[in-house]
Amino acid sequence: MPQLDVALFPNLIFWLAVALVALYLILTRVALPRIGTILAERNDAISNDLEQAAIYKRRAQEAEAAYNAALAKAREDSQKIAAETKAQIAKELGTLMAKADAEIAARTAESAKRIREIEASAAESVTEVARAAAAELVAALGPRPADEATVAAAVAARLGG
């Protein structure tokens, strides 16, 4: 085998050195610059992507903050509207209750007045009927007819008036 022949070692070492130098020159002049360029482009692309991601993240956070602010304002507005509506309804209810109370009080006063009038009329009628009945009883049972003043006094004393 020629690789093991000691006489060929200097020639083999020379060609090994030439091959290594040629490989070194090819790698340093052609392959490594291409690989460096590719790595630099990748790093630039990754940096740009990270910058874009940061920009989009910031925009998303701004949009979320704007959304939360709009939501808070909408809640505040709805609570304000609800409170105003509730106050307006309470005011209208108070007005209607006052009107109803006034109407009930007026009807109650009118009914009480009518009841007093009816009671007075009934008391007068009872008094007149009692006077007439007492006068007829005294005239029918007694020897002489009773005078009206005596009958009226007796009826008034008996009726408590």
Secondary structure, DSSP 8 states (H G I E B T S, - for coil): -GGG-GGGHHHHHHHHHHHHHHHHHHIIIIIHHHHHHHHHHHHHHHHHHHHHHHHHHHHHHHHHHHHHHHHHHHHHHHHHHHHHHHHHHHHHHHHHHHHHHHHHHHHHHHHHHHHHHHHHHHHHHHHHHHHHHHHHHHHHHSSS---HHHHHHHHHHHHT-
